[in-house]
């Protein structure tokens, strides 16, 4: 016993491991973390094949990491320790000036880039009779250069955007450099501080550029200012990763009073353009268009360019950035078809033929 007592730290550490082990066994697993705003890994099913190919072991490790007792507190403790040590990054998130956070993206995924480039080319070539616009949205660090900390050697998105656009050609194609659109507004609130998305204002400037490319006038912010509301205390994806204690919350602006005739998501009717319940959760950005769904169809009667006897239609093939972009399109098209390809069920060729679209973006 005296020999054992000579190693108090070993005793304390062993006791901690034992207690944590017991609590891990008896506590129920959580399916979702409000603190991190993500789904948590569930206990994987054991198979001999999974054990042999190491998939079971990897999945079980993810499960243990996600379900570890007191996980939220340990994340907070790690963030405090990182901050105390004077580190300017945590978990792939870099801390910039004026409370802005940025992705740490040092190495491009060239295989994925060229694969996506090829998909673009094939799509444009396959539908030569369709009016197609391609716009690439830059990450915030490429626009807010004066907010980025010194020494952050991130990917040069301007270079790769130019390379991608140089490979895309066609008489039916319009290319929009959203980077050039946003840079003149870099001193405005066009990107969230704690999230990777652009703000509603940033999305509006992109929408305006898109309308001008088609010789159409965008709705002005003055016209719709009375249709907006602000949602405070938004902490986005960067905060969820880093849990920076000194983070400054963001404000989301939504135009929830824009009139719409109907909204259907995956053939299910919805009320309005926003899932208002989401504003009471951590995933506040998920309120835009009810998140990323396979197919969304929105009909409205405020289109300034409506022609009697013709229903103008636009298809927006998007990621989550466009969720705050689409509401402005109410004023330029009668029907908005919004698609997330990874969740989209119908064949695109059938869909385009059936819907008789005016524009594809």
Residue pairs with C-beta under 8 A, 6 or more apart in sequence:
4 11
5 11
20 68
20 69
23 69
24 64
24 67
24 68
24 69
27 69
29 40
29 42
29 43
29 67
30 40
30 67
31 39
31 40
31 42
32 38
32 39
32 40
33 39
33 40
33 66
33 71
33 72
34 281
34 282
35 72
35 75
35 282
36 72
36 75
36 240
37 237
37 240
37 282
37 283
38 240
40 66
40 67
41 59
41 62
41 63
41 65
41 66
41 67
42 63
43 60
43 63
43 67
44 50
44 56
44 59
44 60
44 63
46 56
47 56
50 56
50 59
51 57
68 74
75 243
76 243
76 245
78 90
78 243
79 90
79 242
79 243
79 244
79 245
80 245
82 90
83 244
83 245
83 246
88 94
88 95
88 149
89 95
89 104
89 242
90 241
90 242
90 243
90 244
91 241
91 242
92 103
92 104
92 241
93 101
93 102
93 103
93 104
93 238
93 241
93 242
93 244
94 101
94 102
94 103
94 104
94 148
94 149
94 152
95 101
95 149
95 242
95 244
96 102
96 141
96 144
96 147
96 148
96 149
97 146
97 147
97 148
97 149
98 147
98 193
99 193
99 246
99 247
99 248
100 140
100 144
100 147
100 191
100 193
101 193
101 194
101 238
101 239
101 242
101 244
101 247
102 139
102 140
102 141
102 144
102 147
102 148
102 152
102 154
102 238
103 139
103 141
103 154
103 196
103 238
104 152
104 154
105 139
105 141
105 154
105 155
106 153
106 154
106 155
107 155
108 155
108 160
113 160
113 164
117 164
117 167
117 168
120 134
120 164
120 167
120 168
121 167
121 168
123 132
124 132
124 168
124 169
124 170
124 172
124 173
125 170
126 349
127 172
127 352
127 360
128 170
128 171
128 172
129 172
130 172
130 352
130 357
130 360
131 172
131 174
131 358
131 359
131 360
132 170
132 172
132 173
132 174
132 360
132 361
133 173
133 174
133 175
133 176
133 210
133 213
133 214
133 359
133 360
133 361
134 165
134 168
134 173
134 174
134 175
134 176
135 175
135 176
135 178
135 206
135 210
135 361
136 161
136 164
136 165
136 177
136 178
136 179
137 178
137 198
137 206
137 321
138 157
138 158
138 161
138 178
138 179
138 182
139 154
139 157
139 196
140 147
140 191
140 192
140 196
140 198
141 148
141 152
141 154
142 154
142 157
142 158
142 179
143 179
143 182
143 183
143 186
143 190
143 191
144 186
144 191
145 186
146 186
148 154
157 179
158 179
161 177
161 179
165 175
165 177
168 175
174 213
174 214
176 206
176 209
176 210
176 213
178 206
178 209
181 205
181 206
181 209
182 190
182 198
182 202
182 205
182 206
185 201
185 202
185 205
188 201
189 199
189 201
190 198
190 199
190 201
190 202
190 205
191 197
191 198
191 199
191 202
192 198
192 199
192 234
192 236
192 250
193 238
193 247
193 248
193 250
194 234
194 235
194 236
194 237
194 238
194 239
194 247
194 248
194 249
194 250
195 234
195 235
195 236
195 237
195 238
195 239
195 250
195 285
196 236
196 237
196 238
197 236
197 237
197 285
197 320
197 321
197 324
198 206
198 321
198 324
199 250
199 252
199 253
199 324
200 252
200 253
200 254
200 255
200 324
201 253
203 321
203 322
203 324
203 325
203 328
204 218
204 221
204 328
206 325
207 218
207 325
207 328
207 329
208 218
210 361
211 217
211 218
211 332
212 218
214 359
216 305
216 332
217 304
218 328
218 331
218 332
219 304
219 328
219 331
219 332
224 255
224 258
226 257
227 255
227 256
227 257
227 258
228 253
228 254
228 255
228 256
228 257
229 253
229 254
229 256
229 257
230 251
230 252
230 253
231 251
231 252
231 253
231 254
231 279
231 284
231 287
232 249
232 251
233 249
234 249
234 250
234 251
234 252
234 284
234 285
235 247
235 249
235 250
235 282
236 250
236 285
239 247
240 282
252 279
252 284
252 285
252 287
254 273
254 274
254 287
254 288
254 327
255 273
255 327
255 328
256 272
256 273
256 274
256 276
258 273
258 300
258 302
258 327
258 330
259 300
259 301
259 302
259 330
260 272
260 273
260 298
260 299
260 300
260 330
261 299
261 300
261 301
262 269
262 297
262 298
262 299
263 269
263 270
263 271
263 272
263 273
263 296
263 297
263 298
263 299
264 270
264 296
264 297
264 298
265 289
265 290
265 293
265 295
265 296
266 293
266 294
266 295
266 296
267 295
270 290
273 288
273 289
273 298
273 326
273 327
274 287
274 288
274 289
274 290
275 286
275 287
275 290
275 291
276 287
277 287
278 284
278 286
278 287
278 291
279 287
285 320
285 323
288 320
288 323
288 324
288 327
289 296
289 323
289 326
289 338
290 296
291 320
291 323
292 319
292 320
292 323
292 340
292 343
293 340
293 343
294 339
294 340
294 343
294 344
294 345
295 337
295 338
295 339
295 343
295 344
295 345
295 346
296 336
296 337
296 338
296 339
297 335
297 336
297 337
297 338
298 326
298 330
298 335
298 336
298 338
299 334
299 335
299 336
300 330
300 334
300 336
301 334
302 330
302 331
303 312
303 330
303 331
303 332
303 333
303 334
304 331
304 332
305 312
305 332
305 333
306 312
306 334
311 334
311 335
312 332
312 333
312 334
312 335
312 358
313 333
313 334
313 335
313 336
313 337
313 355
313 356
313 357
313 358
313 359
314 329
314 332
314 333
314 335
314 336
314 337
314 357
314 358
314 359
314 360
314 361
315 337
315 338
315 339
315 352
315 355
315 357
315 359
315 360
315 361
316 322
316 325
316 326
316 329
316 336
316 337
316 338
316 339
316 361
317 339
317 341
317 360
317 361
318 325
318 326
318 338
318 339
318 340
319 340
322 338
326 336
326 338
329 336
330 336
333 358
333 359
337 355
337 357
339 351
341 348
352 360
